[in-house]
Amino acid sequence: MEEAAELPPAPPEARTVFGDRFPDAVRYAELLADAGVRRGLIGPREVPRLWERHLLNCAVLSEAVPEGVSVCDVGSGAGLPGIPLALVRPDLQITLLEPLLRRTTFLSEVVELLGLDHVTVVRGRAEEVLGKLQPVHVVTARAVAPLDRLAGWGVPLLRPYGEMLALKGDTAEEELKGARAALSKLGVERTSVLQVGQGVVDPPSTLVRVEVGESPGGVRFAAKRAKAARVSRTRRRR
């Protein structure tokens, strides 16, 4: 395995963004640069740009998240964007959803070490936890899949009138255009592309915001969710 480069010092913006949780952000960066690389959660070449490209890039997502809501970070991986978001927003109830055991093990260790009492780690795929997890106000995701596929996983986890926030790069507008038909079938009523982190990250982070109406995931997922909820209730009664 290629040897990881040394983690650079935190930029001044990190102190501003993370505030009194800045020491925890540093600890998380150190864990990513060490255990994260050793366990294959991030590539060694990402270490020199951990702060700008990963931690800060994800933390500024908080600008778009309403106050005091529930969040599910789909395909959380090494905890991006879920962990940086949790560090800057103690008002949120965050679920880190990840199917791979080695990743959920790492996430649980980080959550415990940093004392993130408002964060829960769940192992599973989005389609597997449908009806088992409480529907959330906001779904977040980063570099998980193309937008149409990502929406198929994330949108059904939303409560009515919730929103999915997907961190995307230069392809945001193009992906949104190509995904419109799929999004419409999923009960999406509004979409937009926004920039967050002006003056903090260069270039600013690009978000695709997908807002649903009364039936997140559309009719098909409403029936699937209801069936999963019935099965879950039956199991609890046994």
Backbone hydrogen bonds, N-H to C=O, Kabsch-Sander energy under -0.5 kcal/mol:
donor,donor_aa,acceptor,acceptor_aa,energy
5,A,44,P,-1.0
14,A,11,P,-1.6
15,R,11,P,-0.6
15,R,12,P,-0.8
16,T,12,P,-1.1
17,V,13,E,-2.7
18,F,14,A,-2.6
19,G,15,R,-1.4
21,R,18,F,-2.3
22,F,19,G,-1.7
25,A,21,R,-2.1
26,V,22,F,-2.2
27,R,23,P,-2.0
28,Y,24,D,-2.5
29,A,25,A,-2.3
30,E,26,V,-2.4
31,L,27,R,-2.2
32,L,28,Y,-2.5
33,A,29,A,-2.4
34,D,30,E,-1.4
36,G,31,L,-2.9
37,V,32,L,-0.7
38,R,34,D,-2.5
39,R,35,A,-2.6
40,G,37,V,-1.4
41,L,36,G,-2.8
42,I,36,G,-1.4
46,E,43,G,-1.9
47,V,44,P,-1.1
49,R,46,E,-1.0
50,L,47,V,-1.7
53,R,49,R,-2.0
54,H,49,R,-0.6
54,H,50,L,-1.2
55,L,50,L,-2.7
56,L,51,W,-3.0
57,N,51,W,-0.6
57,N,52,E,-0.6
58,C,54,H,-1.7
59,A,55,L,-2.5
60,V,56,L,-2.0
61,L,58,C,-1.4
62,S,59,A,-1.9
63,E,60,V,-1.8
64,A,61,L,-2.2
65,V,62,S,-1.0
69,V,66,P,-0.7
71,V,93,Q,-3.1
72,C,138,V,-2.3
73,D,95,T,-3.2
74,V,72,C,-0.9
74,V,140,T,-2.5
75,G,97,L,-1.3
76,S,73,D,-0.7
76,S,97,L,-2.1
79,G,76,S,-2.4
80,L,76,S,-1.6
83,I,79,G,-3.0
85,L,81,P,-2.2
86,A,82,G,-2.2
87,L,83,I,-2.2
88,V,84,P,-1.6
89,R,85,L,-1.5
92,L,89,R,-1.5
93,Q,69,V,-1.9
94,I,92,L,-0.7
94,I,118,H,-2.6
95,T,71,V,-2.7
96,L,94,I,-0.5
96,L,120,T,-3.2
97,L,73,D,-2.4
97,L,95,T,-0.8
98,E,96,L,-0.6
98,E,122,V,-2.2
104,T,100,L,-2.3
105,T,101,L,-2.7
106,F,102,R,-1.4
107,L,103,R,-2.8
108,S,104,T,-2.5
109,E,105,T,-1.9
110,V,106,F,-2.4
111,V,107,L,-2.7
112,E,108,S,-2.2
113,L,109,E,-2.7
114,L,110,V,-2.7
115,G,111,V,-0.5
115,G,112,E,-0.8
116,L,111,V,-2.4
117,D,115,G,-1.6
119,V,116,L,-1.7
120,T,94,I,-2.7
122,V,96,L,-2.7
122,V,120,T,-0.5
124,G,98,E,-1.1
124,G,122,V,-0.6
128,E,125,R,-1.0
129,V,125,R,-1.6
130,L,126,A,-0.6
132,K,129,V,-2.3
133,L,129,V,-2.4
136,V,157,L,-2.2
137,H,70,S,-0.7
138,V,70,S,-2.1
139,V,163,E,-2.0
140,T,72,C,-2.4
141,A,165,L,-1.5
143,A,167,L,-1.0
150,L,146,P,-2.8
151,A,147,L,-2.7
152,G,148,D,-1.3
153,W,149,R,-1.1
153,W,150,L,-0.6
154,G,150,L,-3.0
155,V,151,A,-2.1
157,L,154,G,-1.4
158,L,155,V,-2.0
159,R,136,V,-2.9
161,Y,213,G,-2.6
162,G,159,R,-1.8
163,E,137,H,-2.3
164,M,210,V,-2.8
165,L,139,V,-3.3
166,A,164,M,-0.6
166,A,208,V,-2.5
167,L,141,A,-2.7
167,L,165,L,-0.6
168,K,166,A,-0.6
168,K,206,T,-2.8
172,A,169,G,-1.6
175,E,171,T,-3.2
176,L,172,A,-2.5
177,K,173,E,-2.2
178,G,174,E,-2.2
179,A,175,E,-1.3
180,R,176,L,-0.6
180,R,177,K,-0.8
183,L,179,A,-2.7
184,S,180,R,-2.3
185,K,181,A,-1.6
186,L,182,A,-1.0
187,G,184,S,-1.5
188,V,183,L,-2.1
189,E,211,E,-2.8
190,R,211,E,-1.8
192,S,209,R,-2.0
194,L,207,L,-2.4
196,V,205,S,-2.5
200,V,197,G,-2.4
201,V,197,G,-2.3
205,S,196,V,-2.1
206,T,168,K,-0.7
207,L,194,L,-3.2
207,L,205,S,-0.5
208,V,166,A,-2.5
209,R,192,S,-3.2
209,R,207,L,-0.6
210,V,164,M,-2.5
210,V,208,V,-0.5
211,E,190,R,-3.2
211,E,209,R,-0.5
212,V,162,G,-2.4
213,G,187,G,-1.9
217,G,186,L,-2.9
218,G,186,L,-0.7
218,G,215,S,-2.4
221,F,217,G,-0.8
222,A,218,G,-1.6
223,A,219,V,-1.9
224,K,220,R,-1.8
225,R,221,F,-2.8
226,A,222,A,-2.1
227,K,223,A,-2.2
228,A,224,K,-2.4
229,A,225,R,-2.2
230,R,226,A,-2.0
231,V,227,K,-2.4
232,S,228,A,-2.3
233,R,229,A,-2.2
234,T,230,R,-2.4
235,R,231,V,-2.3
236,R,232,S,-1.9
237,R,233,R,-1.6
238,R,234,T,-1.0
